[in-house]
Amino acid sequence: MSNLPGAPASGAATKAEKLDQLRRKMASIPARADSSSPATPAVMLRTVDEPMPIVAAQTTTTMRTLPAPSPIAELLPRGGLTRGTVVSVSGATAVLIGLLASVTAGGSHAAVIGLPNLSLLAAVEQGADLSRIAVVPEPKDSAVEVAAILLDGVDLVILGLSGAAVTPSRARAVVARARSKGAVLLVTEGHWDGVDLRIESQVTGYSGLGDRHGRLTAVQLDVAAAGKGFQRRTSRMEIRSDSGSVTWRADTDAQTAEHAPLRAAL
């Protein structure tokens, strides 16, 4: 039987149906980040003969890193947290919160596992987007397994180890997943062999308190970063409260010499 007037040929209709099915399947897959995120370009389906649109190329650095507070980013070899790596963070909790805030404020998604006391209010004060944060406060004995699952669809997974040491064989499987998915696994409060980057910090002073009275307006930190392929870098920085928001800035009035690994102050 012939096609109705104006109807597409049977071959074209079949192709359109297949494209429609593919679009529905793609729509059902949770996105790692929405199209507003600079690190995740939008994915669009088009017919084979449809020309590719001309778009501005994104820099390799933007595609391969997650943002960090500016003074911390200056310590890192690529100016951010490199995707597909494992990062250890120890010392002041403010550094951990600052990284969480920067990543979600930049449009990416994060998950926090095994850290029931981590202050989300402090993260919001540093600019975090709570709608992009998933929290698993008490995973019990399944923290590493939960992290491995979340690496499939989350840009940054923060894993609190509660003082535990992860065996190399167990760690390798999770590291492989982080690398294949282009996510960052950030571990804290425990031991993880073979991390790509270590960020250590300690509190060195406060501002705003005079004779044990007053209002805390700033915290000074020494922060150090060391990793595979680059030498240890150390800098003094400050977290300051200004007009209801909390900002990071380099402490240009202080020079920090190289020293032994920092010991956690908080």
C-alpha positions in Angstrom: 0.0 0.0 0.0 1.4 3.4 -0.9 2.2 6.1 1.7 -0.3 8.8 2.4 0.4 12.2 0.8 3.0 14.2 2.7 4.0 11.2 4.9 7.7 10.3 5.1 9.0 7.2 3.3 9.0 4.0 5.3 12.8 4.1 5.6 12.8 7.7 6.9 10.1 6.8 9.4 12.1 3.9 10.7 15.2 6.1 11.2 13.1 8.8 12.9 11.7 6.2 15.2 15.1 4.9 16.1 16.4 8.4 16.8 13.3 9.0 19.0 14.1 5.8 21.0 17.7 6.8 21.4 16.7 10.3 22.7 14.4 8.7 25.2 17.1 6.4 26.4 19.6 9.2 26.7 17.0 11.3 28.7 16.6 8.4 31.1 20.3 8.4 32.1 21.1 10.8 35.0 23.5 13.5 33.8 26.8 13.9 35.7 26.2 17.6 35.5 23.8 19.8 33.6 24.6 21.7 30.4 25.4 24.9 32.4 28.5 23.2 33.8 31.7 24.2 32.0 33.1 20.8 32.5 30.2 18.8 30.9 29.2 19.8 27.3 25.7 19.1 26.2 25.1 15.9 24.3 22.7 16.1 21.3 21.6 13.4 18.9 21.4 14.3 15.2 21.1 12.4 11.9 24.2 11.3 10.1 23.9 13.8 7.3 23.2 16.7 9.6 26.3 19.0 9.8 28.0 19.5 13.1 27.5 22.9 14.7 30.4 25.3 15.1 31.1 25.8 18.8 33.8 27.5 20.7 36.4 25.0 21.8 36.8 24.5 25.6 40.2 24.5 27.1 41.7 21.2 28.0 42.3 22.4 31.6 38.6 23.2 32.1 37.5 19.9 30.7 39.9 17.9 32.9 39.6 19.6 36.3 37.1 20.6 39.0 37.5 24.0 40.6 39.0 24.8 43.9 39.2 28.0 46.0 41.6 30.3 44.3 44.5 30.2 46.8 44.4 26.4 46.9 44.1 26.2 43.1 47.4 28.1 42.8 49.1 25.2 44.6 47.9 22.6 42.2 49.7 21.8 38.9 46.5 22.2 36.7 44.8 24.8 38.8 42.1 22.5 40.1 41.3 18.9 41.1 42.3 16.7 38.1 39.5 14.4 37.0 40.1 10.7 37.3 42.4 11.0 40.4 42.3 10.2 44.1 43.0 13.1 46.5 43.8 12.9 50.3 42.8 15.9 52.4 43.8 16.2 56.0 43.9 19.0 58.6 41.5 21.9 58.8 37.9 20.9 57.9 37.5 24.4 56.2 39.7 23.1 53.3 37.4 20.2 52.7 34.3 22.4 52.9 35.9 24.9 50.5 36.6 22.2 47.9 33.0 21.0 48.2 31.7 24.5 47.8 33.8 25.4 44.8 32.9 22.2 42.9 29.1 22.6 43.4 29.1 26.3 42.9 30.8 25.6 39.5 27.8 23.5 38.4 29.1 20.0 39.2 27.6 17.4 41.5 29.2 16.0 44.7 28.5 13.3 47.3 29.6 13.2 50.9 29.9 9.8 52.5 30.6 8.9 56.1 31.0 12.5 57.5 27.8 13.1 59.6 29.3 16.1 61.3 30.4 18.0 58.2 28.7 21.4 58.3 26.6 22.0 55.2 25.8 25.5 56.6 29.5 26.3 56.4 29.5 25.0 52.8 26.6 27.2 51.9 28.4 30.2 53.4 31.3 29.5 51.1 28.9 29.3 48.1 27.9 25.6 47.9 24.8 24.6 45.9 23.0 22.2 48.2 20.8 20.9 45.3 24.0 19.4 43.8 25.1 17.6 47.0 24.1 14.0 48.0 24.8 13.0 51.6 25.2 9.5 53.0 26.1 10.2 56.6 26.4 6.7 58.1 27.2 4.0 55.5 28.5 1.7 58.3 30.8 -0.9 56.7 29.8 -0.1 53.1 31.4 3.3 52.7 33.9 2.3 50.1 31.3 0.3 48.1 28.9 3.3 48.2 31.7 5.6 47.0 32.4 3.2 44.1 28.8 3.3 43.0 28.4 7.0 43.2 31.6 7.5 41.1 29.4 6.4 38.2 27.4 9.6 38.1 28.9 12.2 40.5 31.8 14.5 39.7 33.3 14.6 43.2 32.9 11.9 45.9 34.1 12.8 49.4 34.7 9.7 51.5 35.3 9.8 55.2 37.1 6.6 56.3 36.6 7.1 60.1 40.2 6.2 60.8 40.2 3.0 58.7 42.9 1.9 56.3 41.8 0.7 52.9 43.7 -2.3 51.5 45.6 -1.8 48.2 43.5 -4.5 46.4 40.3 -2.9 47.5 41.5 0.6 46.6 42.7 -0.4 43.1 39.2 -1.3 42.0 37.8 2.0 43.2 40.6 4.0 41.7 40.0 2.3 38.3 36.4 3.3 38.4 37.2 6.9 39.2 39.6 7.1 36.3 37.3 5.5 33.8 34.4 7.8 34.8 36.5 11.0 35.0 35.4 11.7 38.6 37.5 12.8 41.6 37.6 10.7 44.8 38.5 12.7 47.8 39.4 10.7 50.9 39.8 12.0 54.5 40.1 10.7 58.1 41.9 7.5 57.1 44.6 5.9 55.1 44.5 5.2 51.3 47.6 4.0 49.5 48.8 5.5 46.3 46.8 8.7 46.2 47.6 11.1 43.3 47.5 14.3 45.4 47.8 15.1 49.1 46.4 18.4 50.5 47.4 19.1 54.2 46.5 22.1 56.3 46.7 23.6 59.7 45.2 26.7 61.4 47.9 29.3 62.2 45.8 32.2 63.6 42.6 34.1 63.9 41.4 37.7 63.4 38.7 39.6 65.2 39.3 38.3 68.7 40.9 40.8 71.1 41.7 39.7 74.6 39.5 36.6 74.1 36.5 38.7 73.2 35.0 39.9 70.0 33.7 38.4 66.8 35.8 36.0 64.7 36.3 37.6 61.2 39.0 35.5 59.6 41.0 32.3 60.0 44.6 31.9 58.7 45.8 28.6 57.3 49.0 27.0 56.1 48.1 24.7 53.2 50.5 22.3 51.4 50.0 20.2 48.3 52.2 17.4 47.1 51.6 14.7 44.5 52.9 12.5 41.7 55.0 14.5 39.3 55.3 17.8 41.1 57.2 19.1 44.1 55.6 20.1 47.4 54.1 23.6 47.4 53.1 25.5 50.5 51.2 28.7 51.0 49.5 30.8 53.7 46.0 31.8 53.1 43.0 33.2 54.8 39.2 32.5 55.0 37.5 35.8 55.7 33.8 36.7 56.5 32.7 39.7 54.5 29.1 41.1 54.3 27.6 37.7 55.2 29.7 35.6 52.7 32.9 33.7 53.3 35.7 34.1 50.9 39.2 32.7 50.4 42.3 34.9 49.7 46.0 34.5 49.7 47.8 36.0 52.7 50.3 38.2 50.9 51.6 39.6 54.2 53.1 36.3 55.2 55.7 34.1 53.7 55.6 30.4 54.5 58.8 28.4 54.3 58.9 24.7 53.3 58.6 22.4 56.3 57.8 18.9 57.3 54.3 17.6 56.6 51.7 19.7 58.4 49.9 18.2 61.4 46.1 18.6 61.6 45.1 21.4 63.9 41.3 20.8 63.6 
